[in-house]
């Protein structure tokens, strides 16, 4: 099947080793610059894995239960309305807080100064919610980042770098410091047009900076290093946080589940405008896969390519 991808990057980890890391295609169709394994890449909601792990590392070290509520953790001057007396860190991690992202039209009119993470309270609901409900929302993770910043007294991006990114070998990765992805990378994003086989540049922006929900900029090399740490299970520092996030049983909070070739993988999808990817690992198979493309996923190309790759790996052990 033809997916019309300007560029693609795929990495595979097996038995605690990066066994494959390749990129192909272009980072810019006009200049014909090549996509490389060290090209800075906005990974979208894969960022939520780093944020969940940062939360685990910070709260575990501080002896703070994940059941603690937002207002219990915020210092007095920053406490929010009564809605947040009953919303816990675990609720934010599991998208079960009842918070919803603003409508796209509302987001367009947010002034750039108010897109700073420190200004997040101005965009939160003021009234008490009637009941919690599970609804996927970036607001959950951006609020989680705000709580981490406020409680630690340290900027979220610095905290994530110190607790998770650097220990994971992600030395060239970091969270966005502006709303414009092009200030962090020369990689352009694209989307299909109605004209046959044509692609057009897809302009995008981060809703916040830094954005704990979707603002991580990483590379294929760094994601490979991170996947190696995920594959070390009980021998690696990541396992302590996975165990903490799962309560010692079940799927870790903040992680999505994906079935590939009949096997269960844990990780997360990522999408930020025309930047798309996935990052998943399977303890049962002892294999991990990550994939990045700079085109909108309109034909489910991420899952279909990952399925094909894992199928080949299984059939050729």
N, C-alpha and C positions, 0 to 999 in steps of 0.2 A: 504493500500500500504506500502511496506517496503522501508524505506529511507536509511537505514544503517547509523545511526547517533551515533557516540561514546557517545556524551552527548548532552543534551538539557536543556534549561532553559526557562520558560514561566512566565510572570507576567501579571496580569490584574488589571486595576483600574476602579472603578465604583463609581459614586457619591462622588468623591473626596477622595476615600478610596482605599487602596491597598487590594483587596479582595482575591487575589491569587498570590502566588510566590513559585514556586517549581522548583527544578532541579533534573535531573535523568541522570544516565549513568556515564561516566568516563571523567576525564580531561587528563588521560594518559592511553592508552590501555595496555601498557607494565607493568606499575607498579600497575594498577588497582586503582589509586587514584580517588576518587569520584569528580565529578563536583558539586560545592556548590554554593549557592546563593551569596556568598561573594568572589568567585573565580575571580581574575582580568581577564577581558576579552577584547581583542581588538575588538572594535565594528565597524571598517571600516568606511564607509561613513556616518553612523549615526553621526559621528564626525562633519559633515557639519552643523547639527542643532545647536550644541554648538558654532561653529564658526560664523554662521549667527546671532545668538542671541548676541554673544560677540560684533560683528560689530554694531548691532543695539544699544546695551547699550552704547558703547563707543561713536559712532558718534552722537547719540541723546543727550547725556550729553554734548558733546562738541559743539552742535549746528551746526553740519556739515551735509549738505544734502547728501543723498545717491546718488544723481546725480553727485556729485563731482568726478572729474577724478583722476586717479592714480597719475599722475604727479603734479596735484594741491596739493595733500596731502603729497607727498614725500618731505623731506627736500632737499635743493639744491644739496648737494654732492651725494644724492642717486637717483636723478631723472633719469628716464629711457629714451629710445629712443622715437622718434616721434609717434611710434605705440601707446604709452600709454598716449598721449595727449587727446585722444578721448574715451578711455576705462574708464567707470565709475565704482564706487563701486557696483551700481545696476547691471551693466553688469556682473561683477564677480559673484555676488550672483545668477543671473539667467542663468549663463553659456552662455551668449550672447556676449561675448567679441571677439569671433573668435579664442581664444587661444586653442591650441591642446596639449595634453600630448605627450612627446617624445615617439618615438617608443621603444618597449620593448628592442630591441637589443641595442639602444642608452643608455637606462637606466642602462644596465648591466655594462657599462664602465664608469659610473660616480664615481669618487673617493669618498671615504667615507667623507673626509673633505668637499667636495663640496655638500654633502647631507644636511649640516646644513642649516636651513631656511635662515639665514643671507647671505648665498651664492647663493640664488635663482636667482638673476639677471644674473648669468653666464649661466643659462639654458633657458633664455627667448629669443624669437625671436628679432633680431636686426632691421629688415626691417619693414617699415610701411605696415600694412595689407590693402588690397584693399577694403574690406568691412567686417563688422561684420557678424557673423553667429552664430546660436545657436548650440552648440556642448558640450555635457557633458564632463567635463574635471577637473581632480583634480588640475590642474595648476591654475584654477580660484581661488580656495579656498586657495591654498598655497600662491598665490600672495596677496590675501586679508589679510592673516595672516602677511605677510611681510610688507604690508602697515600699519597695526595696530601696529606692532612692531616699525616701523620707525617713525611713527607720535607720538606715545605715549612715546617712549623712554623706554618702558618696554617690557620684553620678552613676546612673545605671550602666552606661557603656563601659565605664572603668571597672565597675563591680563584676560585670560579665567577663571582661577580659581577664581580670585577676583570678576569678574563681573557676572559670570553665574554659575559656578560649585558649589561653596560654598553656594551662596544664594539659589540654587536649592536642597540643602541637599546632594550633590554628594561629600561628604567629602573624599571618598576613590578613587576618580577618578582624572585623569590628562592626559595630552598629553605626548606622548612618548619623551624620552630624548636620545634615541639611535635608530639606524636602526633595531636592533634585538628585535622582540617581546619577545623572551625568557629571555631577561634581565628585563622584566616587569612582567612576569607571568610564572608559570610552566605549564600552559594549552597548550597542543599540538594540532595542527590542522591536519586534515586528508582529504584524498580524496579516492574515489573508485578506484580499480584496475580492470584490465581485467579478473582477476581470480575471480571466483564466490564468492560473499559475502566477499571479502577481502578488507581491508582498509590499506592504507599506509600513513605514516606521510608526510604532505605537508609542506615543508620548505618555509617560506615567509619572507619578510622584508619590512620595511617602506621605501618609496622613499626619505623621508625627516625626519629630526628631529629638533624641533617638526614638526609634519605634521598636519596643520589645516584641511586638507581635509580628513584624514583617520587615525589619530594617537591617538584618544582618547582611553584610557584604563579605563574601568568602571566595575561595578559589578551589579548583579541583584538587590541588595538592593538599590544601588544608582539610577539605572534606575527607580525603583519603586518610589523613592522620587521625581525624576524629573517629572515622569508622573502625580503624584498628583498635582504638580504645574501647569502643562499643563491643567489639568482638572478643575482648579479653575476659568478659564476664566476671566471675568471682575474683580473678587476679587483677582486675583493673579498678581504678578509682571511680569510674562511671557507674559500676555496678552498685556501689553504696547508695548512689543517688536514685538509681532505678528502683532499688529495693525500698528506699524511703518513699518515693513517689507512688509506689504500688501498695504501700502498707504491708509489704512482705508477701502479697498475694494478688495475682491478676495483672492487668495492664497498667503500666505506670501512668499517672495523671499527666495529661498534656500530650500523650502519644496517640497516634492513629494506628489502626490495624489494616493490613492489606494481605489478601491471599494471592499468592503467585504459584502456579503449578501445583496446587493442592497443599502448599505449606504456608504457615502464618508468619508474617513479617510485622515488625513494629517500627514506627518512625513517623514521618510526616510528609505531606505534599507541600509544595510551595508554589505560589503564583503571585506575581506583582506586575500587573499590566501584561506586557509581552514577555516577561521573564517567567520561566516555568521550570519546575524540577521536582524531584522526590529523593528521599533519603530513608532507606528501610534496611533492617537487618533481621535475620532469623537465627535464634539460638539453636533451634532444632537442626537446621542445615549447616550452621556455622558459616554462613555466608551473608554478605551485605552488598547492597547495590545503591549507587547514587547516580542521578542523571540530571543534567541541566540543559535547557534549550533557550534560545532567545526568540521564541515565537509563541503566540497564544496557543493553548492546547484546545483546539476546536474539534479534534477527532480522537481524543483520549490517547494521544500518542505516547504519553509517559508510561501508562500502565501497559499498553500493548508492546512497547519496546522492551520494558522491564520483564514482562512475561516471556517474551521470546528469548531474551538473554538467559534468564534463570532456567528455562526449559532446556536450553542447550547445555548449560553447566551440569544439570542433573543427569542428562542422558550421556554425558561424556565425563565421568568422574575422574 
